[in-house]
Amino acid sequence: MNAMLQVEAEIDALAELFAAAGVRSFIEIGSKFGGSLARIAARLPAGSRIVSVDMPAGTVAWPQSEAELKAVIARLQLQGFDAHVIWGDSTAQAVIDKVQALGPFDAVFIDANHTLPFVEKDFANYGPMARLVAFHDIAWHRAPDWKEGKRIDVPVFWERVKGAHRHQEFKFCPTGKNNGIGVLWRD
């Protein structure tokens, strides 16, 4: 199984929700190693369309993450899924157009650049392509002494948008102060 950066119980709960909702087409924005992509696909019926969007050289782990994500896509194809990876900035129009050409979709999981401008753009660009929209890191809190690393603004965005939609949260981190997955119904 590929590396996964989510709390296992949270990604499993999301996969269960997708399966119960009859999801047969799914986009993941920000797949990195492909662990969550594979975990969710395992709960969907063969033949489902699975699309990953990931940024080339997006992290220091790029050589490993590229190889692992390519392997996940190849495995999914062998298992009978209509699986694709689209490399590029999720906010670039060319990437959005490629994803849209593969749609429509039942669900999207947004887990890419966690800064507010990018989360807003990913929701605006990919949210309308699906009836279910999920976000990772809705409960993330920066430790007071943490001075390095990227900002994670997903909790701010989540609090702003969840009230306008039917939604569900999965927060199973033992501290209650990290990770979390939120799902919005757009219908």
Contacts in CASP RR format, 6 or more apart in sequence:
PFRMAT RR
TARGET T0000
AUTHOR 0000-0000-0000
METHOD contacts of the structure
MODEL  1
MNAMLQVEAEIDALAELFAAAGVRSFIEIGSKFGGSLARIAARLPAGSRI
VSVDMPAGTVAWPQSEAELKAVIARLQLQGFDAHVIWGDSTAQAVIDKVQ
ALGPFDAVFIDANHTLPFVEKDFANYGPMARLVAFHDIAWHRAPDWKEGK
RIDVPVFWERVKGAHRHQEFKFCPTGKNNGIGVLWRD
1 35 0 8 1.000
1 38 0 8 1.000
1 39 0 8 1.000
2 33 0 8 1.000
2 34 0 8 1.000
2 35 0 8 1.000
2 38 0 8 1.000
2 68 0 8 1.000
2 69 0 8 1.000
2 71 0 8 1.000
2 72 0 8 1.000
3 32 0 8 1.000
3 33 0 8 1.000
3 34 0 8 1.000
3 35 0 8 1.000
3 68 0 8 1.000
4 11 0 8 1.000
4 33 0 8 1.000
4 34 0 8 1.000
4 35 0 8 1.000
4 36 0 8 1.000
4 39 0 8 1.000
5 32 0 8 1.000
5 33 0 8 1.000
5 36 0 8 1.000
6 36 0 8 1.000
6 111 0 8 1.000
6 136 0 8 1.000
6 179 0 8 1.000
6 180 0 8 1.000
6 181 0 8 1.000
7 172 0 8 1.000
7 173 0 8 1.000
7 178 0 8 1.000
7 179 0 8 1.000
7 180 0 8 1.000
9 170 0 8 1.000
9 172 0 8 1.000
10 170 0 8 1.000
10 171 0 8 1.000
10 172 0 8 1.000
10 173 0 8 1.000
10 179 0 8 1.000
10 180 0 8 1.000
10 181 0 8 1.000
11 36 0 8 1.000
11 39 0 8 1.000
11 40 0 8 1.000
11 181 0 8 1.000
12 39 0 8 1.000
13 170 0 8 1.000
13 172 0 8 1.000
13 181 0 8 1.000
14 40 0 8 1.000
14 109 0 8 1.000
14 134 0 8 1.000
14 170 0 8 1.000
14 181 0 8 1.000
14 183 0 8 1.000
15 39 0 8 1.000
15 40 0 8 1.000
15 42 0 8 1.000
15 43 0 8 1.000
16 43 0 8 1.000
17 132 0 8 1.000
17 168 0 8 1.000
17 183 0 8 1.000
18 26 0 8 1.000
18 40 0 8 1.000
18 43 0 8 1.000
18 44 0 8 1.000
18 106 0 8 1.000
18 107 0 8 1.000
18 132 0 8 1.000
19 43 0 8 1.000
19 44 0 8 1.000
21 106 0 8 1.000
21 107 0 8 1.000
21 132 0 8 1.000
22 106 0 8 1.000
23 44 0 8 1.000
23 48 0 8 1.000
23 106 0 8 1.000
23 107 0 8 1.000
23 132 0 8 1.000
24 44 0 8 1.000
24 45 0 8 1.000
24 47 0 8 1.000
24 48 0 8 1.000
24 49 0 8 1.000
24 106 0 8 1.000
25 48 0 8 1.000
25 49 0 8 1.000
25 50 0 8 1.000
25 51 0 8 1.000
25 103 0 8 1.000
25 104 0 8 1.000
25 105 0 8 1.000
25 106 0 8 1.000
25 107 0 8 1.000
26 40 0 8 1.000
26 41 0 8 1.000
26 44 0 8 1.000
26 48 0 8 1.000
26 49 0 8 1.000
26 50 0 8 1.000
26 51 0 8 1.000
26 105 0 8 1.000
26 106 0 8 1.000
26 107 0 8 1.000
26 108 0 8 1.000
26 109 0 8 1.000
27 51 0 8 1.000
27 52 0 8 1.000
27 53 0 8 1.000
27 99 0 8 1.000
27 105 0 8 1.000
27 107 0 8 1.000
27 108 0 8 1.000
27 109 0 8 1.000
27 126 0 8 1.000
27 129 0 8 1.000
27 130 0 8 1.000
28 34 0 8 1.000
28 36 0 8 1.000
28 37 0 8 1.000
28 40 0 8 1.000
28 50 0 8 1.000
28 51 0 8 1.000
28 52 0 8 1.000
28 53 0 8 1.000
28 108 0 8 1.000
28 109 0 8 1.000
28 111 0 8 1.000
29 53 0 8 1.000
29 90 0 8 1.000
29 108 0 8 1.000
29 109 0 8 1.000
29 110 0 8 1.000
29 111 0 8 1.000
29 112 0 8 1.000
29 122 0 8 1.000
29 126 0 8 1.000
30 52 0 8 1.000
30 53 0 8 1.000
30 54 0 8 1.000
30 55 0 8 1.000
30 90 0 8 1.000
30 110 0 8 1.000
30 111 0 8 1.000
30 112 0 8 1.000
31 37 0 8 1.000
31 52 0 8 1.000
31 53 0 8 1.000
31 54 0 8 1.000
31 69 0 8 1.000
31 72 0 8 1.000
31 85 0 8 1.000
31 111 0 8 1.000
32 54 0 8 1.000
32 59 0 8 1.000
32 61 0 8 1.000
32 65 0 8 1.000
32 69 0 8 1.000
33 61 0 8 1.000
33 64 0 8 1.000
33 65 0 8 1.000
33 68 0 8 1.000
33 69 0 8 1.000
33 72 0 8 1.000
34 52 0 8 1.000
34 65 0 8 1.000
34 68 0 8 1.000
34 69 0 8 1.000
34 72 0 8 1.000
35 68 0 8 1.000
35 72 0 8 1.000
36 109 0 8 1.000
36 111 0 8 1.000
37 50 0 8 1.000
37 52 0 8 1.000
37 69 0 8 1.000
37 72 0 8 1.000
37 76 0 8 1.000
38 72 0 8 1.000
38 75 0 8 1.000
38 76 0 8 1.000
40 109 0 8 1.000
41 48 0 8 1.000
41 50 0 8 1.000
41 76 0 8 1.000
41 79 0 8 1.000
41 81 0 8 1.000
41 83 0 8 1.000
44 50 0 8 1.000
44 81 0 8 1.000
46 79 0 8 1.000
46 80 0 8 1.000
46 81 0 8 1.000
47 80 0 8 1.000
47 81 0 8 1.000
47 82 0 8 1.000
48 81 0 8 1.000
48 82 0 8 1.000
49 81 0 8 1.000
49 82 0 8 1.000
49 83 0 8 1.000
49 84 0 8 1.000
49 102 0 8 1.000
49 103 0 8 1.000
49 105 0 8 1.000
50 73 0 8 1.000
50 76 0 8 1.000
50 81 0 8 1.000
50 82 0 8 1.000
50 83 0 8 1.000
50 84 0 8 1.000
51 83 0 8 1.000
51 84 0 8 1.000
51 85 0 8 1.000
51 86 0 8 1.000
51 99 0 8 1.000
51 102 0 8 1.000
51 105 0 8 1.000
52 69 0 8 1.000
52 72 0 8 1.000
52 73 0 8 1.000
52 83 0 8 1.000
52 84 0 8 1.000
52 85 0 8 1.000
52 86 0 8 1.000
53 85 0 8 1.000
53 86 0 8 1.000
53 88 0 8 1.000
53 90 0 8 1.000
53 95 0 8 1.000
53 99 0 8 1.000
53 112 0 8 1.000
54 65 0 8 1.000
54 69 0 8 1.000
54 85 0 8 1.000
54 86 0 8 1.000
54 87 0 8 1.000
54 88 0 8 1.000
54 112 0 8 1.000
55 87 0 8 1.000
55 88 0 8 1.000
55 89 0 8 1.000
55 90 0 8 1.000
55 112 0 8 1.000
55 113 0 8 1.000
56 62 0 8 1.000
56 66 0 8 1.000
56 87 0 8 1.000
56 88 0 8 1.000
59 65 0 8 1.000
69 85 0 8 1.000
70 85 0 8 1.000
73 83 0 8 1.000
73 84 0 8 1.000
73 85 0 8 1.000
76 83 0 8 1.000
77 83 0 8 1.000
84 102 0 8 1.000
86 95 0 8 1.000
86 98 0 8 1.000
86 99 0 8 1.000
88 95 0 8 1.000
89 95 0 8 1.000
90 96 0 8 1.000
90 112 0 8 1.000
90 113 0 8 1.000
90 118 0 8 1.000
90 121 0 8 1.000
90 122 0 8 1.000
90 125 0 8 1.000
90 126 0 8 1.000
91 118 0 8 1.000
91 121 0 8 1.000
91 122 0 8 1.000
91 125 0 8 1.000
96 125 0 8 1.000
96 126 0 8 1.000
99 126 0 8 1.000
99 129 0 8 1.000
100 129 0 8 1.000
103 129 0 8 1.000
104 129 0 8 1.000
104 130 0 8 1.000
105 129 0 8 1.000
105 130 0 8 1.000
106 130 0 8 1.000
106 131 0 8 1.000
106 132 0 8 1.000
107 130 0 8 1.000
107 131 0 8 1.000
107 132 0 8 1.000
107 133 0 8 1.000
107 134 0 8 1.000
108 126 0 8 1.000
108 127 0 8 1.000
108 129 0 8 1.000
108 130 0 8 1.000
108 132 0 8 1.000
108 133 0 8 1.000
108 134 0 8 1.000
109 134 0 8 1.000
109 135 0 8 1.000
109 136 0 8 1.000
110 119 0 8 1.000
110 122 0 8 1.000
110 123 0 8 1.000
110 126 0 8 1.000
110 133 0 8 1.000
110 134 0 8 1.000
110 135 0 8 1.000
110 136 0 8 1.000
111 135 0 8 1.000
111 136 0 8 1.000
111 137 0 8 1.000
112 118 0 8 1.000
112 122 0 8 1.000
113 119 0 8 1.000
113 122 0 8 1.000
113 150 0 8 1.000
114 137 0 8 1.000
114 140 0 8 1.000
114 150 0 8 1.000
114 151 0 8 1.000
114 152 0 8 1.000
114 153 0 8 1.000
114 154 0 8 1.000
115 150 0 8 1.000
115 151 0 8 1.000
115 152 0 8 1.000
115 153 0 8 1.000
116 151 0 8 1.000
116 153 0 8 1.000
116 156 0 8 1.000
116 157 0 8 1.000
119 135 0 8 1.000
119 153 0 8 1.000
119 154 0 8 1.000
119 157 0 8 1.000
120 157 0 8 1.000
123 133 0 8 1.000
123 135 0 8 1.000
123 157 0 8 1.000
123 161 0 8 1.000
126 133 0 8 1.000
127 133 0 8 1.000
127 186 0 8 1.000
128 186 0 8 1.000
130 186 0 8 1.000
131 185 0 8 1.000
131 186 0 8 1.000
131 187 0 8 1.000
132 183 0 8 1.000
132 184 0 8 1.000
132 185 0 8 1.000
132 186 0 8 1.000
133 183 0 8 1.000
133 184 0 8 1.000
133 186 0 8 1.000
134 181 0 8 1.000
134 182 0 8 1.000
134 183 0 8 1.000
134 184 0 8 1.000
135 154 0 8 1.000
135 157 0 8 1.000
135 158 0 8 1.000
135 181 0 8 1.000
135 182 0 8 1.000
135 183 0 8 1.000
136 154 0 8 1.000
136 179 0 8 1.000
136 180 0 8 1.000
136 181 0 8 1.000
137 152 0 8 1.000
137 154 0 8 1.000
137 155 0 8 1.000
137 178 0 8 1.000
137 179 0 8 1.000
137 180 0 8 1.000
138 154 0 8 1.000
138 155 0 8 1.000
138 158 0 8 1.000
138 169 0 8 1.000
138 171 0 8 1.000
138 180 0 8 1.000
138 181 0 8 1.000
138 182 0 8 1.000
139 155 0 8 1.000
139 169 0 8 1.000
139 171 0 8 1.000
139 173 0 8 1.000
139 176 0 8 1.000
139 177 0 8 1.000
139 178 0 8 1.000
139 179 0 8 1.000
139 180 0 8 1.000
140 152 0 8 1.000
140 154 0 8 1.000
140 155 0 8 1.000
140 177 0 8 1.000
140 178 0 8 1.000
140 179 0 8 1.000
140 180 0 8 1.000
141 155 0 8 1.000
141 177 0 8 1.000
141 178 0 8 1.000
142 152 0 8 1.000
158 182 0 8 1.000
161 184 0 8 1.000
162 182 0 8 1.000
162 184 0 8 1.000
165 184 0 8 1.000
165 185 0 8 1.000
165 186 0 8 1.000
166 184 0 8 1.000
166 185 0 8 1.000
167 182 0 8 1.000
167 183 0 8 1.000
167 184 0 8 1.000
167 185 0 8 1.000
168 182 0 8 1.000
168 183 0 8 1.000
169 180 0 8 1.000
169 181 0 8 1.000
169 182 0 8 1.000
169 183 0 8 1.000
170 180 0 8 1.000
170 181 0 8 1.000
170 182 0 8 1.000
170 183 0 8 1.000
171 179 0 8 1.000
171 180 0 8 1.000
171 181 0 8 1.000
172 179 0 8 1.000
172 180 0 8 1.000
173 179 0 8 1.000
173 180 0 8 1.000
END
